[in-house]
Amino acid sequence: MPVLKYHCHNCGNEFAKIFFNPEQAPKVCPVCEAPNPDELGPAFNQDASSIARSMCGSCDSCGTDAESGCGCDI
């Protein structure tokens, strides 16, 4: 499931959209409703384990919190 960034050529708005298949890709800007926003690419470039660690509020298996950084291989 990609999370892609988009740019509206009409109002300049940049936004990200998560979707499960290409048919769900945004067809209009959510601000001005101009058609066909430009796709800028991935909203972020991280591997799955770093995403999981950044979303971790606390980790029971290693006893750390998200601010000090999780040491697990989530």
PQR file of N, CA, C, O and H, with PARSE charges and radii, in Angstrom:
ATOM      1  N   MET A   1       0.854  -1.169   0.000 -0.4000 1.5000
ATOM      2  CA  MET A   1       0.000   0.000   0.000 -0.0000 2.0000
ATOM      3  C   MET A   1       0.900   1.231   0.000  0.5500 1.7000
ATOM      4  O   MET A   1       1.547   1.527   1.005 -0.5500 1.4000
ATOM      5  N   PRO A   2       0.943   1.932  -1.094 -0.5600 1.5000
ATOM      6  CA  PRO A   2       1.829   3.094  -1.198  0.2800 2.0000
ATOM      7  C   PRO A   2       1.277   4.330  -0.486  0.5500 1.7000
ATOM      8  O   PRO A   2       0.066   4.526  -0.382 -0.5500 1.4000
ATOM      9  N   VAL A   3       2.192   5.140  -0.008 -0.4000 1.5000
ATOM     10  CA  VAL A   3       1.859   6.472   0.500 -0.0000 2.0000
ATOM     11  C   VAL A   3       2.632   7.432  -0.401  0.5500 1.7000
ATOM     12  O   VAL A   3       3.856   7.530  -0.318 -0.5500 1.4000
ATOM     13  H   VAL A   3       3.176   4.980  -0.093  0.4000 1.0000
ATOM     14  N   LEU A   4       1.905   8.132  -1.257 -0.4000 1.5000
ATOM     15  CA  LEU A   4       2.548   8.994  -2.238 -0.0000 2.0000
ATOM     16  C   LEU A   4       2.236  10.460  -1.979  0.5500 1.7000
ATOM     17  O   LEU A   4       1.172  10.807  -1.467 -0.5500 1.4000
ATOM     18  H   LEU A   4       0.910   8.053  -1.325  0.4000 1.0000
ATOM     19  N   LYS A   5       3.191  11.315  -2.347 -0.4000 1.5000
ATOM     20  CA  LYS A   5       3.000  12.760  -2.255 -0.0000 2.0000
ATOM     21  C   LYS A   5       2.527  13.285  -3.603  0.5500 1.7000
ATOM     22  O   LYS A   5       2.890  12.778  -4.663 -0.5500 1.4000
ATOM     23  H   LYS A   5       4.056  11.033  -2.763  0.4000 1.0000
ATOM     24  N   TYR A   6       1.695  14.330  -3.516 -0.4000 1.5000
ATOM     25  CA  TYR A   6       1.158  14.954  -4.717 -0.0000 2.0000
ATOM     26  C   TYR A   6       1.291  16.463  -4.603  0.5500 1.7000
ATOM     27  O   TYR A   6       1.382  17.012  -3.505 -0.5500 1.4000
ATOM     28  H   TYR A   6       1.400  14.742  -2.654  0.4000 1.0000
ATOM     29  N   HIS A   7       1.301  17.122  -5.751 -0.4000 1.5000
ATOM     30  CA  HIS A   7       1.380  18.578  -5.829 -0.0000 2.0000
ATOM     31  C   HIS A   7       0.304  19.071  -6.782  0.5500 1.7000
ATOM     32  O   HIS A   7       0.167  18.567  -7.897 -0.5500 1.4000
ATOM     33  H   HIS A   7       1.227  16.676  -6.643  0.4000 1.0000
ATOM     34  N   CYS A   8      -0.462  20.067  -6.329 -0.4000 1.5000
ATOM     35  CA  CYS A   8      -1.489  20.650  -7.184 -0.0000 2.0000
ATOM     36  C   CYS A   8      -0.861  21.756  -8.032  0.5500 1.7000
ATOM     37  O   CYS A   8      -0.268  22.695  -7.500 -0.5500 1.4000
ATOM     38  H   CYS A   8      -0.351  20.476  -5.423  0.4000 1.0000
ATOM     39  N   HIS A   9      -0.992  21.642  -9.320 -0.4000 1.5000
ATOM     40  CA  HIS A   9      -0.439  22.644 -10.240 -0.0000 2.0000
ATOM     41  C   HIS A   9      -1.254  23.932 -10.228  0.5500 1.7000
ATOM     42  O   HIS A   9      -0.788  24.962 -10.717 -0.5500 1.4000
ATOM     43  H   HIS A   9      -1.473  20.880  -9.753  0.4000 1.0000
ATOM     44  N   ASN A  10      -2.469  23.886  -9.675 -0.4000 1.5000
ATOM     45  CA  ASN A  10      -3.334  25.056  -9.644 -0.0000 2.0000
ATOM     46  C   ASN A  10      -3.080  25.936  -8.412  0.5500 1.7000
ATOM     47  O   ASN A  10      -2.821  27.133  -8.544 -0.5500 1.4000
ATOM     48  H   ASN A  10      -2.848  23.050  -9.278  0.4000 1.0000
ATOM     49  N   CYS A  11      -3.156  25.334  -7.203 -0.4000 1.5000
ATOM     50  CA  CYS A  11      -3.033  26.130  -5.967 -0.0000 2.0000
ATOM     51  C   CYS A  11      -1.705  25.938  -5.244  0.5500 1.7000
ATOM     52  O   CYS A  11      -1.409  26.669  -4.299 -0.5500 1.4000
ATOM     53  H   CYS A  11      -3.366  24.363  -7.095  0.4000 1.0000
ATOM     54  N   GLY A  12      -0.896  24.960  -5.677 -0.4000 1.5000
ATOM     55  CA  GLY A  12       0.399  24.729  -5.047 -0.0000 2.0000
ATOM     56  C   GLY A  12       0.347  23.838  -3.818  0.5500 1.7000
ATOM     57  O   GLY A  12       1.384  23.594  -3.201 -0.5500 1.4000
ATOM     58  H   GLY A  12      -1.137  24.367  -6.445  0.4000 1.0000
ATOM     59  N   ASN A  13      -0.818  23.347  -3.447 -0.4000 1.5000
ATOM     60  CA  ASN A  13      -0.960  22.483  -2.283 -0.0000 2.0000
ATOM     61  C   ASN A  13      -0.187  21.187  -2.484  0.5500 1.7000
ATOM     62  O   ASN A  13      -0.227  20.598  -3.564 -0.5500 1.4000
ATOM     63  H   ASN A  13      -1.660  23.545  -3.949  0.4000 1.0000
ATOM     64  N   GLU A  14       0.525  20.739  -1.436 -0.4000 1.5000
ATOM     65  CA  GLU A  14       1.160  19.428  -1.441 -0.0000 2.0000
ATOM     66  C   GLU A  14       0.460  18.584  -0.402  0.5500 1.7000
ATOM     67  O   GLU A  14       0.173  19.053   0.699 -0.5500 1.4000
ATOM     68  H   GLU A  14       0.558  21.218  -0.559  0.4000 1.0000
ATOM     69  N   PHE A  15       0.184  17.335  -0.749 -0.4000 1.5000
ATOM     70  CA  PHE A  15      -0.509  16.439   0.163 -0.0000 2.0000
ATOM     71  C   PHE A  15      -0.068  15.007  -0.091  0.5500 1.7000
ATOM     72  O   PHE A  15       0.460  14.681  -1.155 -0.5500 1.4000
ATOM     73  H   PHE A  15       0.418  16.954  -1.643  0.4000 1.0000
ATOM     74  N   ALA A  16      -0.295  14.156   0.910 -0.4000 1.5000
ATOM     75  CA  ALA A  16       0.028  12.745   0.787 -0.0000 2.0000
ATOM     76  C   ALA A  16      -1.264  11.944   0.808  0.5500 1.7000
ATOM     77  O   ALA A  16      -2.255  12.354   1.413 -0.5500 1.4000
ATOM     78  H   ALA A  16      -0.723  14.420   1.774  0.4000 1.0000
ATOM     79  N   LYS A  17      -1.241  10.806   0.145 -0.4000 1.5000
ATOM     80  CA  LYS A  17      -2.426   9.956   0.065 -0.0000 2.0000
ATOM     81  C   LYS A  17      -1.993   8.503   0.172  0.5500 1.7000
ATOM     82  O   LYS A  17      -1.065   8.069  -0.511 -0.5500 1.4000
ATOM     83  H   LYS A  17      -0.437  10.473  -0.347  0.4000 1.0000
ATOM     84  N   ILE A  18      -2.670   7.759   1.032 -0.4000 1.5000
ATOM     85  CA  ILE A  18      -2.446   6.319   1.129 -0.0000 2.0000
ATOM     86  C   ILE A  18      -3.595   5.631   0.391  0.5500 1.7000
ATOM     87  O   ILE A  18      -4.757   6.013   0.534 -0.5500 1.4000
ATOM     88  H   ILE A  18      -3.424   8.112   1.586  0.4000 1.0000
ATOM     89  N   PHE A  19      -3.255   4.618  -0.396 -0.4000 1.5000
ATOM     90  CA  PHE A  19      -4.298   3.894  -1.111 -0.0000 2.0000
ATOM     91  C   PHE A  19      -3.839   2.475  -1.384  0.5500 1.7000
ATOM     92  O   PHE A  19      -2.646   2.174  -1.354 -0.5500 1.4000
ATOM     93  H   PHE A  19      -2.311   4.308  -0.512  0.4000 1.0000
ATOM     94  N   PHE A  20      -4.801   1.613  -1.649 -0.4000 1.5000
ATOM     95  CA  PHE A  20      -4.525   0.196  -1.795 -0.0000 2.0000
ATOM     96  C   PHE A  20      -4.406  -0.267  -3.244  0.5500 1.7000
ATOM     97  O   PHE A  20      -3.800  -1.304  -3.514 -0.5500 1.4000
ATOM     98  H   PHE A  20      -5.770   1.857  -1.674  0.4000 1.0000
ATOM     99  N   ASN A  21      -4.978   0.489  -4.172 -0.4000 1.5000
ATOM    100  CA  ASN A  21      -4.835   0.135  -5.581 -0.0000 2.0000
ATOM    101  C   ASN A  21      -4.861   1.414  -6.417  0.5500 1.7000
ATOM    102  O   ASN A  21      -5.352   2.441  -5.950 -0.5500 1.4000
ATOM    103  H   ASN A  21      -5.470   1.331  -3.952  0.4000 1.0000
ATOM    104  N   PRO A  22      -4.348   1.368  -7.624 -0.5600 1.5000
ATOM    105  CA  PRO A  22      -4.224   2.574  -8.453  0.2800 2.0000
ATOM    106  C   PRO A  22      -5.535   3.324  -8.703  0.5500 1.7000
ATOM    107  O   PRO A  22      -5.522   4.536  -8.917 -0.5500 1.4000
ATOM    108  N   GLU A  23      -6.655   2.618  -8.677 -0.4000 1.5000
ATOM    109  CA  GLU A  23      -7.944   3.279  -8.900 -0.0000 2.0000
ATOM    110  C   GLU A  23      -8.283   4.271  -7.777  0.5500 1.7000
ATOM    111  O   GLU A  23      -9.104   5.168  -7.971 -0.5500 1.4000
ATOM    112  H   GLU A  23      -6.666   1.634  -8.503  0.4000 1.0000
ATOM    113  N   GLN A  24      -7.650   4.111  -6.601 -0.4000 1.5000
ATOM    114  CA  GLN A  24      -7.906   4.994  -5.466 -0.0000 2.0000
ATOM    115  C   GLN A  24      -6.977   6.207  -5.431  0.5500 1.7000
ATOM    116  O   GLN A  24      -7.105   7.051  -4.544 -0.5500 1.4000
ATOM    117  H   GLN A  24      -6.983   3.383  -6.443  0.4000 1.0000
ATOM    118  N   ALA A  25      -6.058   6.308  -6.371 -0.4000 1.5000
ATOM    119  CA  ALA A  25      -5.152   7.463  -6.417 -0.0000 2.0000
ATOM    120  C   ALA A  25      -5.978   8.739  -6.555  0.5500 1.7000
ATOM    121  O   ALA A  25      -7.019   8.730  -7.212 -0.5500 1.4000
ATOM    122  H   ALA A  25      -5.955   5.623  -7.092  0.4000 1.0000
ATOM    123  N   PRO A  26      -5.528   9.841  -5.944 -0.5600 1.5000
ATOM    124  CA  PRO A  26      -6.318  11.072  -6.018  0.2800 2.0000
ATOM    125  C   PRO A  26      -6.447  11.591  -7.449  0.5500 1.7000
ATOM    126  O   PRO A  26      -5.489  11.599  -8.222 -0.5500 1.4000
ATOM    127  N   LYS A  27      -7.635  12.013  -7.763 -0.4000 1.5000
ATOM    128  CA  LYS A  27      -7.914  12.541  -9.106 -0.0000 2.0000
ATOM    129  C   LYS A  27      -8.071  14.060  -9.087  0.5500 1.7000
ATOM    130  O   LYS A  27      -8.010  14.711 -10.130 -0.5500 1.4000
ATOM    131  H   LYS A  27      -8.414  12.006  -7.135  0.4000 1.0000
ATOM    132  N   VAL A  28      -8.274  14.626  -7.881 -0.4000 1.5000
ATOM    133  CA  VAL A  28      -8.421  16.081  -7.726 -0.0000 2.0000
ATOM    134  C   VAL A  28      -7.693  16.536  -6.467  0.5500 1.7000
ATOM    135  O   VAL A  28      -7.463  15.744  -5.553 -0.5500 1.4000
ATOM    136  H   VAL A  28      -8.324  14.098  -7.033  0.4000 1.0000
ATOM    137  N   CYS A  29      -7.335  17.801  -6.424 -0.4000 1.5000
ATOM    138  CA  CYS A  29      -6.725  18.413  -5.245 -0.0000 2.0000
ATOM    139  C   CYS A  29      -7.784  18.509  -4.137  0.5500 1.7000
ATOM    140  O   CYS A  29      -8.909  18.932  -4.401 -0.5500 1.4000
ATOM    141  H   CYS A  29      -7.522  18.444  -7.166  0.4000 1.0000
ATOM    142  N   PRO A  30      -7.436  18.122  -2.904 -0.5600 1.5000
ATOM    143  CA  PRO A  30      -8.418  18.208  -1.821  0.2800 2.0000
ATOM    144  C   PRO A  30      -8.732  19.644  -1.392  0.5500 1.7000
ATOM    145  O   PRO A  30      -9.712  19.865  -0.681 -0.5500 1.4000
ATOM    146  N   VAL A  31      -7.924  20.622  -1.808 -0.4000 1.5000
ATOM    147  CA  VAL A  31      -8.146  22.022  -1.425 -0.0000 2.0000
ATOM    148  C   VAL A  31      -8.975  22.756  -2.472  0.5500 1.7000
ATOM    149  O   VAL A  31     -10.032  23.305  -2.162 -0.5500 1.4000
ATOM    150  H   VAL A  31      -7.128  20.443  -2.385  0.4000 1.0000
ATOM    151  N   CYS A  32      -8.494  22.763  -3.709 -0.4000 1.5000
ATOM    152  CA  CYS A  32      -9.171  23.551  -4.750 -0.0000 2.0000
ATOM    153  C   CYS A  32      -9.937  22.697  -5.758  0.5500 1.7000
ATOM    154  O   CYS A  32     -10.630  23.229  -6.624 -0.5500 1.4000
ATOM    155  H   CYS A  32      -7.636  22.317  -3.961  0.4000 1.0000
ATOM    156  N   GLU A  33      -9.812  21.383  -5.647 -0.4000 1.5000
ATOM    157  CA  GLU A  33     -10.489  20.426  -6.524 -0.0000 2.0000
ATOM    158  C   GLU A  33     -10.062  20.505  -7.989  0.5500 1.7000
ATOM    159  O   GLU A  33     -10.798  20.079  -8.879 -0.5500 1.4000
ATOM    160  H   GLU A  33      -9.249  20.950  -4.943  0.4000 1.0000
ATOM    161  N   ALA A  34      -8.866  21.054  -8.237 -0.4000 1.5000
ATOM    162  CA  ALA A  34      -8.324  21.045  -9.602 -0.0000 2.0000
ATOM    163  C   ALA A  34      -8.003  19.601  -9.987  0.5500 1.7000
ATOM    164  O   ALA A  34      -7.555  18.832  -9.136 -0.5500 1.4000
ATOM    165  H   ALA A  34      -8.267  21.400  -7.514  0.4000 1.0000
ATOM    166  N   PRO A  35      -8.218  19.215 -11.234 -0.5600 1.5000
ATOM    167  CA  PRO A  35      -7.988  17.835 -11.650  0.2800 2.0000
ATOM    168  C   PRO A  35      -6.505  17.509 -11.823  0.5500 1.7000
ATOM    169  O   PRO A  35      -5.666  18.384 -12.036 -0.5500 1.4000
ATOM    170  N   ASN A  36      -6.225  16.218 -11.724 -0.4000 1.5000
ATOM    171  CA  ASN A  36      -4.922  15.641 -12.055 -0.0000 2.0000
ATOM    172  C   ASN A  36      -3.731  16.251 -11.307  0.5500 1.7000
ATOM    173  O   ASN A  36      -2.860  16.846 -11.940 -0.5500 1.4000
ATOM    174  H   ASN A  36      -6.907  15.507 -11.552  0.4000 1.0000
ATOM    175  N   PRO A  37      -3.672  16.118  -9.977 -0.5600 1.5000
ATOM    176  CA  PRO A  37      -2.480  16.585  -9.258  0.2800 2.0000
ATOM    177  C   PRO A  37      -1.251  15.783  -9.701  0.5500 1.7000
ATOM    178  O   PRO A  37      -1.364  14.617 -10.080 -0.5500 1.4000
ATOM    179  N   ASP A  38      -0.091  16.415  -9.650 -0.4000 1.5000
ATOM    180  CA  ASP A  38       1.151  15.769 -10.065 -0.0000 2.0000
ATOM    181  C   ASP A  38       1.656  14.850  -8.957  0.5500 1.7000
ATOM    182  O   ASP A  38       1.706  15.256  -7.796 -0.5500 1.4000
ATOM    183  H   ASP A  38       0.001  17.362  -9.342  0.4000 1.0000
ATOM    184  N   GLU A  39       2.030  13.621  -9.297 -0.4000 1.5000
ATOM    185  CA  GLU A  39       2.599  12.689  -8.332 -0.0000 2.0000
ATOM    186  C   GLU A  39       4.073  13.035  -8.133  0.5500 1.7000
ATOM    187  O   GLU A  39       4.825  13.151  -9.101 -0.5500 1.4000
ATOM    188  H   GLU A  39       1.990  13.291 -10.240  0.4000 1.0000
ATOM    189  N   LEU A  40       4.484  13.201  -6.866 -0.4000 1.5000
ATOM    190  CA  LEU A  40       5.871  13.543  -6.550 -0.0000 2.0000
ATOM    191  C   LEU A  40       6.701  12.339  -6.135  0.5500 1.7000
ATOM    192  O   LEU A  40       7.929  12.412  -6.101 -0.5500 1.4000
ATOM    193  H   LEU A  40       3.873  13.108  -6.080  0.4000 1.0000
ATOM    194  N   GLY A  41       6.039  11.231  -5.821 -0.4000 1.5000
ATOM    195  CA  GLY A  41       6.758  10.033  -5.394 -0.0000 2.0000
ATOM    196  C   GLY A  41       6.422   9.662  -3.972  0.5500 1.7000
ATOM    197  O   GLY A  41       5.457  10.178  -3.407 -0.5500 1.4000
ATOM    198  H   GLY A  41       5.041  11.171  -5.849  0.4000 1.0000
ATOM    199  N   PRO A  42       7.213   8.764  -3.373 -0.5600 1.5000
ATOM    200  CA  PRO A  42       6.922   8.293  -2.015  0.2800 2.0000
ATOM    201  C   PRO A  42       6.930   9.432  -0.995  0.5500 1.7000
ATOM    202  O   PRO A  42       7.733  10.361  -1.083 -0.5500 1.4000
ATOM    203  N   ALA A  43       6.012   9.337  -0.022 -0.4000 1.5000
ATOM    204  CA  ALA A  43       5.930  10.353   1.023 -0.0000 2.0000
ATOM    205  C   ALA A  43       7.128  10.271   1.953  0.5500 1.7000
ATOM    206  O   ALA A  43       7.512  11.270   2.561 -0.5500 1.4000
ATOM    207  H   ALA A  43       5.360   8.582   0.050  0.4000 1.0000
ATOM    208  N   PHE A  44       7.720   9.091   2.070 -0.4000 1.5000
ATOM    209  CA  PHE A  44       8.919   8.905   2.876 -0.0000 2.0000
ATOM    210  C   PHE A  44       9.652   7.684   2.359  0.5500 1.7000
ATOM    211  O   PHE A  44       9.060   6.791   1.754 -0.5500 1.4000
ATOM    212  H   PHE A  44       7.409   8.279   1.577  0.4000 1.0000
ATOM    213  N   ASN A  45      10.934   7.662   2.606 -0.4000 1.5000
ATOM    214  CA  ASN A  45      11.748   6.530   2.173 -0.0000 2.0000
ATOM    215  C   ASN A  45      12.390   5.905   3.396  0.5500 1.7000
ATOM    216  O   ASN A  45      13.469   6.317   3.821 -0.5500 1.4000
ATOM    217  H   ASN A  45      11.415   8.387   3.099  0.4000 1.0000
ATOM    218  N   GLN A  46      11.723   4.912   3.958 -0.4000 1.5000
ATOM    219  CA  GLN A  46      12.246   4.190   5.107 -0.0000 2.0000
ATOM    220  C   GLN A  46      11.933   2.724   4.922  0.5500 1.7000
ATOM    221  O   GLN A  46      10.967   2.360   4.250 -0.5500 1.4000
ATOM    222  H   GLN A  46      10.847   4.578   3.612  0.4000 1.0000
ATOM    223  N   ASP A  47      12.771   1.871   5.531 -0.4000 1.5000
ATOM    224  CA  ASP A  47      12.453   0.454   5.469 -0.0000 2.0000
ATOM    225  C   ASP A  47      11.406   0.113   6.529  0.5500 1.7000
ATOM    226  O   ASP A  47      11.142   0.917   7.424 -0.5500 1.4000
ATOM    227  H   ASP A  47      13.555   2.166   6.077  0.4000 1.0000
ATOM    228  N   ALA A  48      10.828  -1.043   6.434 -0.4000 1.5000
ATOM    229  CA  ALA A  48       9.708  -1.424   7.300 -0.0000 2.0000
ATOM    230  C   ALA A  48      10.087  -1.425   8.780  0.5500 1.7000
ATOM    231  O   ALA A  48       9.263  -1.043   9.611 -0.5500 1.4000
ATOM    232  H   ALA A  48      11.042  -1.696   5.707  0.4000 1.0000
ATOM    233  N   SER A  49      11.297  -1.840   9.138 -0.4000 1.5000
ATOM    234  CA  SER A  49      11.666  -1.891  10.557 -0.0000 2.0000
ATOM    235  C   SER A  49      11.818  -0.492  11.144  0.5500 1.7000
ATOM    236  O   SER A  49      11.476  -0.285  12.308 -0.5500 1.4000
ATOM    237  H   SER A  49      11.966  -2.151   8.463  0.4000 1.0000
ATOM    238  N   SER A  50      12.318   0.473  10.380 -0.4000 1.5000
ATOM    239  CA  SER A  50      12.442   1.831  10.917 -0.0000 2.0000
ATOM    240  C   SER A  50      11.075   2.492  11.034  0.5500 1.7000
ATOM    241  O   SER A  50      10.867   3.314  11.927 -0.5500 1.4000
ATOM    242  H   SER A  50      12.596   0.305   9.435  0.4000 1.0000
ATOM    243  N   ILE A  51      10.143   2.153  10.155 -0.4000 1.5000
ATOM    244  CA  ILE A  51       8.779   2.664  10.273 -0.0000 2.0000
ATOM    245  C   ILE A  51       8.130   2.109  11.531  0.5500 1.7000
ATOM    246  O   ILE A  51       7.507   2.853  12.289 -0.5500 1.4000
ATOM    247  H   ILE A  51      10.311   1.486   9.430  0.4000 1.0000
ATOM    248  N   ALA A  52       8.271   0.813  11.757 -0.4000 1.5000
ATOM    249  CA  ALA A  52       7.693   0.186  12.940 -0.0000 2.0000
ATOM    250  C   ALA A  52       8.267   0.808  14.209  0.5500 1.7000
ATOM    251  O   ALA A  52       7.523   1.071  15.155 -0.5500 1.4000
ATOM    252  H   ALA A  52       8.777   0.209  11.141  0.4000 1.0000
ATOM    253  N   ARG A  53       9.577   1.047  14.247 -0.4000 1.5000
ATOM    254  CA  ARG A  53      10.186   1.650  15.435 -0.0000 2.0000
ATOM    255  C   ARG A  53       9.693   3.069  15.649  0.5500 1.7000
ATOM    256  O   ARG A  53       9.491   3.474  16.794 -0.5500 1.4000
ATOM    257  H   ARG A  53      10.181   0.834  13.479  0.4000 1.0000
ATOM    258  N   SER A  54       9.496   3.831  14.594 -0.4000 1.5000
ATOM    259  CA  SER A  54       9.038   5.208  14.748 -0.0000 2.0000
ATOM    260  C   SER A  54       7.590   5.273  15.212  0.5500 1.7000
ATOM    261  O   SER A  54       7.176   6.270  15.803 -0.5500 1.4000
ATOM    262  H   SER A  54       9.660   3.501  13.664  0.4000 1.0000
ATOM    263  N   MET A  55       6.813   4.224  14.952 -0.4000 1.5000
ATOM    264  CA  MET A  55       5.421   4.199  15.369 -0.0000 2.0000
ATOM    265  C   MET A  55       5.254   3.600  16.761  0.5500 1.7000
ATOM    266  O   MET A  55       4.165   3.656  17.332 -0.5500 1.4000
ATOM    267  H   MET A  55       7.150   3.413  14.472  0.4000 1.0000
ATOM    268  N   CYS A  56       6.309   3.034  17.304 -0.4000 1.5000
ATOM    269  CA  CYS A  56       6.253   2.341  18.592 -0.0000 2.0000
ATOM    270  C   CYS A  56       6.139   3.364  19.726  0.5500 1.7000
ATOM    271  O   CYS A  56       7.010   4.221  19.872 -0.5500 1.4000
ATOM    272  H   CYS A  56       7.194   2.988  16.840  0.4000 1.0000
ATOM    273  N   GLY A  57       5.076   3.282  20.528 -0.4000 1.5000
ATOM    274  CA  GLY A  57       4.921   4.159  21.692 -0.0000 2.0000
ATOM    275  C   GLY A  57       5.789   3.692  22.842  0.5500 1.7000
ATOM    276  O   GLY A  57       6.380   4.507  23.551 -0.5500 1.4000
ATOM    277  H   GLY A  57       4.368   2.585  20.410  0.4000 1.0000
ATOM    278  N   SER A  58       5.865   2.415  23.025 -0.4000 1.5000
ATOM    279  CA  SER A  58       6.773   1.781  23.978 -0.0000 2.0000
ATOM    280  C   SER A  58       6.913   0.339  23.562  0.5500 1.7000
ATOM    281  O   SER A  58       6.070  -0.201  22.846 -0.5500 1.4000
ATOM    282  H   SER A  58       5.385   1.754  22.449  0.4000 1.0000
ATOM    283  N   CYS A  59       7.962  -0.269  24.008 -0.4000 1.5000
ATOM    284  CA  CYS A  59       8.219  -1.631  23.577 -0.0000 2.0000
ATOM    285  C   CYS A  59       8.407  -2.516  24.796  0.5500 1.7000
ATOM    286  O   CYS A  59       9.381  -2.367  25.533 -0.5500 1.4000
ATOM    287  H   CYS A  59       8.647   0.169  24.591  0.4000 1.0000
ATOM    288  N   ASP A  60       7.484  -3.430  25.007 -0.4000 1.5000
ATOM    289  CA  ASP A  60       7.556  -4.328  26.157 -0.0000 2.0000
ATOM    290  C   ASP A  60       8.752  -5.257  26.090  0.5500 1.7000
ATOM    291  O   ASP A  60       9.301  -5.638  27.124 -0.5500 1.4000
ATOM    292  H   ASP A  60       6.693  -3.551  24.408  0.4000 1.0000
ATOM    293  N   SER A  61       9.160  -5.625  24.892 -0.4000 1.5000
ATOM    294  CA  SER A  61      10.230  -6.606  24.790 -0.0000 2.0000
ATOM    295  C   SER A  61      11.608  -6.030  25.085  0.5500 1.7000
ATOM    296  O   SER A  61      12.499  -6.767  25.507 -0.5500 1.4000
ATOM    297  H   SER A  61       8.714  -5.316  24.052  0.4000 1.0000
ATOM    298  N   CYS A  62      11.809  -4.721  24.874 -0.4000 1.5000
ATOM    299  CA  CYS A  62      13.123  -4.157  25.182 -0.0000 2.0000
ATOM    300  C   CYS A  62      13.056  -3.118  26.295  0.5500 1.7000
ATOM    301  O   CYS A  62      14.094  -2.694  26.803 -0.5500 1.4000
ATOM    302  H   CYS A  62      11.085  -4.121  24.531  0.4000 1.0000
ATOM    303  N   GLY A  63      11.837  -2.695  26.686 -0.4000 1.5000
ATOM    304  CA  GLY A  63      11.685  -1.792  27.815 -0.0000 2.0000
ATOM    305  C   GLY A  63      12.035  -0.342  27.535  0.5500 1.7000
ATOM    306  O   GLY A  63      12.221   0.434  28.472 -0.5500 1.4000
ATOM    307  H   GLY A  63      10.994  -3.039  26.273  0.4000 1.0000
ATOM    308  N   THR A  64      12.131   0.043  26.270 -0.4000 1.5000
ATOM    309  CA  THR A  64      12.439   1.431  25.947 -0.0000 2.0000
ATOM    310  C   THR A  64      11.195   2.144  25.456  0.5500 1.7000
ATOM    311  O   THR A  64      10.178   1.507  25.179 -0.5500 1.4000
ATOM    312  H   THR A  64      11.980  -0.588  25.508  0.4000 1.0000
ATOM    313  N   ASP A  65      11.269   3.452  25.346 -0.4000 1.5000
ATOM    314  CA  ASP A  65      10.157   4.195  24.756 -0.0000 2.0000
ATOM    315  C   ASP A  65      10.583   4.742  23.401  0.5500 1.7000
ATOM    316  O   ASP A  65      11.755   4.676  23.032 -0.5500 1.4000
ATOM    317  H   ASP A  65      12.095   3.969  25.571  0.4000 1.0000
ATOM    318  N   ALA A  66       9.615   5.282  22.667 -0.4000 1.5000
ATOM    319  CA  ALA A  66       9.881   5.726  21.294 -0.0000 2.0000
ATOM    320  C   ALA A  66      10.883   6.864  21.244  0.5500 1.7000
ATOM    321  O   ALA A  66      11.670   6.946  20.301 -0.5500 1.4000
ATOM    322  H   ALA A  66       8.663   5.335  22.967  0.4000 1.0000
ATOM    323  N   GLU A  67      10.875   7.752  22.245 -0.4000 1.5000
ATOM    324  CA  GLU A  67      11.774   8.902  22.216 -0.0000 2.0000
ATOM    325  C   GLU A  67      13.228   8.515  22.384  0.5500 1.7000
ATOM    326  O   GLU A  67      14.106   9.142  21.790 -0.5500 1.4000
ATOM    327  H   GLU A  67      10.236   7.685  23.012  0.4000 1.0000
ATOM    328  N   SER A  68      13.503   7.488  23.186 -0.4000 1.5000
ATOM    329  CA  SER A  68      14.894   7.081  23.363 -0.0000 2.0000
ATOM    330  C   SER A  68      15.322   6.074  22.313  0.5500 1.7000
ATOM    331  O   SER A  68      16.501   5.732  22.221 -0.5500 1.4000
ATOM    332  H   SER A  68      12.790   6.978  23.668  0.4000 1.0000
ATOM    333  N   GLY A  69      14.380   5.601  21.528 -0.4000 1.5000
ATOM    334  CA  GLY A  69      14.684   4.698  20.430 -0.0000 2.0000
ATOM    335  C   GLY A  69      14.566   3.243  20.832  0.5500 1.7000
ATOM    336  O   GLY A  69      15.158   2.807  21.819 -0.5500 1.4000
ATOM    337  H   GLY A  69      13.423   5.879  21.603  0.4000 1.0000
ATOM    338  N   CYS A  70      13.819   2.521  20.082 -0.4000 1.5000
ATOM    339  CA  CYS A  70      13.589   1.111  20.345 -0.0000 2.0000
ATOM    340  C   CYS A  70      14.779   0.315  19.833  0.5500 1.7000
ATOM    341  O   CYS A  70      15.269   0.562  18.731 -0.5500 1.4000
ATOM    342  H   CYS A  70      13.338   2.875  19.280  0.4000 1.0000
ATOM    343  N   GLY A  71      15.236  -0.622  20.616 -0.4000 1.5000
ATOM    344  CA  GLY A  71      16.359  -1.450  20.202 -0.0000 2.0000
ATOM    345  C   GLY A  71      15.946  -2.769  19.609  0.5500 1.7000
ATOM    346  O   GLY A  71      16.800  -3.598  19.297 -0.5500 1.4000
ATOM    347  H   GLY A  71      14.838  -0.823  21.511  0.4000 1.0000
ATOM    348  N   CYS A  72      14.668  -2.985  19.444 -0.4000 1.5000
ATOM    349  CA  CYS A  72      14.163  -4.255  18.923 -0.0000 2.0000
ATOM    350  C   CYS A  72      14.299  -4.341  17.413  0.5500 1.7000
ATOM    351  O   CYS A  72      14.467  -3.338  16.719 -0.5500 1.4000
ATOM    352  H   CYS A  72      13.973  -2.311  19.697  0.4000 1.0000
ATOM    353  N   ASP A  73      14.221  -5.545  16.941 -0.4000 1.5000
ATOM    354  CA  ASP A  73      14.146  -5.788  15.502 -0.0000 2.0000
ATOM    355  C   ASP A  73      12.696  -6.028  15.130  0.5500 1.7000
ATOM    356  O   ASP A  73      12.346  -7.110  14.660 -0.5500 1.4000
ATOM    357  H   ASP A  73      14.084  -6.359  17.505  0.4000 1.0000
ATOM    358  N   ILE A  74      11.847  -5.027  15.335 -0.4000 1.5000
ATOM    359  CA  ILE A  74      10.417  -5.151  15.081 -0.0000 2.0000
ATOM    360  C   ILE A  74      10.190  -5.405  13.621  0.5500 1.7000
ATOM    361  O   ILE A  74       9.046  -5.541  13.188 -0.5500 1.4000
ATOM    362  H   ILE A  74      12.132  -4.148  15.717  0.4000 1.0000
TER
END
